[in-house]
Amino acid sequence: MNNAALVILMAFFDICLFRKRPQDLPASPAFLFMCLLIYTLTSFVLALLSQNTLYAAVAGVIETILIMLVTYFFLKLKNVQQRWMQATTALSGTGIIFSLLAIPLFFWMASSGDAQSVHVLLYLLVVALVVWNIAVMAHVIRHSLSVSFTAGVCIALVYIWLIASAVNVISPQQAA
């Protein structure tokens, strides 16, 4: 891994650890595009663990489109849409990290058979990962919209609900 990629990856980890904010990222269309592409691919791989290839691909694309649109919508409401590039980069970049952490957990869960103790541990890890992801999303939203952390949590939950609802519309068997 080259030095620039490592610096970028560390910036996303620092956001996940609440040490950096979205405005600490470069406002670069090429960087945003790369993050959105990788975000789509990691979302696809994560969905592939429970869906067929077509639904997983559609879910990955829908998730990426929604993160772009919902981010713009909330920024437009606050009249700070000039922050869209860095906010979307931060949300997609941290989303990549959370997907990369979730993929092995979901793969392990799918391949662990009926081992009840393993499933309980995995579910607890998944819940911890989801809570951390919501907190990081709230952190990014808080700084992007200049709102309280509580408002950021509420908006993060709206994001998650919208994404889950859209994915369930195109792929209802995921809810089963």
N, C-alpha and C positions, 0 to 999 in steps of 0.2 A: 504494500500500500504506500503510495507516495505521500509526501509531507502535507500537501494541500488537502488531500482527502482525509488524512488523519486529523488535521486542524478542524475541518468541517464536522467530522464525526464527533469530535470532542466538544464542539460548540453545541451540538444537539444533546449530548449527554449532560452538558452543563445546564441546559434548559430543563432537562428531565430532573436534575438535582436542584433546580430553582436558583442556580448561581448566575444564569444569563437570562436575558429577555429577548423577545423577537427582534427588537430594534438593534440588538447586537449582531445580527446576521447581515450579510451583504444584501442590498436591494438589487438583485441581478436576475433579469429574465431567464438567462441560460441556467443559472443555479436553481431557480424555481422550477423550470421545466424538468431538469434532471431529478429534483426531489419528487415532483409529481409522477414522473415516469416510474421511479423506484417504488414510490408509495403504491401506485397501481399494481405493480408486479408483486409486492409483498402482500397486499390485500388479496390478490388473486390466489397466491400460494396458500394463504391462510384459509380462504373460502374453499379451496380445492380439497382441503382435509374433510369437508362435510358435503360437498356439492360435486356435480359432474363438471366437466371442463367448461362447457358453455355458460352455465349459471355462475360459476366462479369468475369467469372472465367478465361477464356483465356486472356482477357484484363489485368487482374491483374498479371497473370504469365508473359505475354509478357512485360509488363511495368517493372517488376522486373528484368527480363533477360536483357532488354535493358539498364537499369540503371547500371547494372554490366558491360556489354560489352562496352558501350560507355565510361564509366569512365575509364576502362582499356585502351581503344583505345587512349584517349587523354593523359593519363599518360604515355603510351608507346611512344607516339610521342615526349614527352618532356624527355623521359628516366628517369622517376621518378615513375615507376610502383610499387616500394616498398611502395608508399603512398596509394595504392589501397584500402586496408582494411579500413583505417580510412576515406578516402574520400567517399567510398561507404557507410560506416556506417553513416557518417554525412548526405549524401544525402537521404538515406532511412529513417533515424531517423527524419530529418526535414520534409521529405515527409509524414511521419505518422502524424505529428502535423498538417500539412496543410490539409491532408485528413480528419482528425478529425474535423477541423474547417469548411471544405467545406460540409461534409455530412449533417449537419442540415440545411445549407443554401439551398442545392439542394433539400432536402426533403421538406422544407418549400415552395420552389418555385414550386415543383410538386403538392403540396397539397393546394396551395393558390387560385386555380381556376383562375378567370378572373380579380382579383383585380389589376388593372393597377398600382396604386400607390405602392402596395406591390412589384410588379414585378420590378419596377424601382429601388426601394431601394435594393432589393435583387441582381439585376444585378450590381449595384454600389458596393455592398459589395463583390460580386464575383470578379469583376474587381480589386478591392483593394487587395483582397487575392491573385489573380494571379500575380499582380505586386510585391507584397511582396515576394511571392514564387520565382519569377525570381530573385529578388535581393538577397535572401538568397542562392539560387543555385549559383549565380555569386560570392557571398562571399566565399562559400565552394570551388568552382572551382578556384577562384583567389589564395586562399591559397594552394590548392592542386597542382596547376600547376605553381605557382609563376609567374602569369601573372597579367596584369592590371585588374581593376574592369570592364572596358569596354569590354575587351576580355572575361572575365567571363560571362558577360551578353550575348555576342554573342554566346558563347558555350552553355549557358543555353537555349537560344532560339533554338539552334540546337537540344538539348536534347528533348525539348518539341515538336518540329516539327517531329522528328523521332518517338517519342512515339505516337503522334496523328496519324501520317501516318500509323504506324503499326497497331494500334487499328482500324483505319478505313478500312484497308485491310481485317482484319478478321471479322469486324462488320460494314459494310457500312451503316446500318440504323442509326447508332449513329449520322452521319452527318446530318440526316434529322431533 
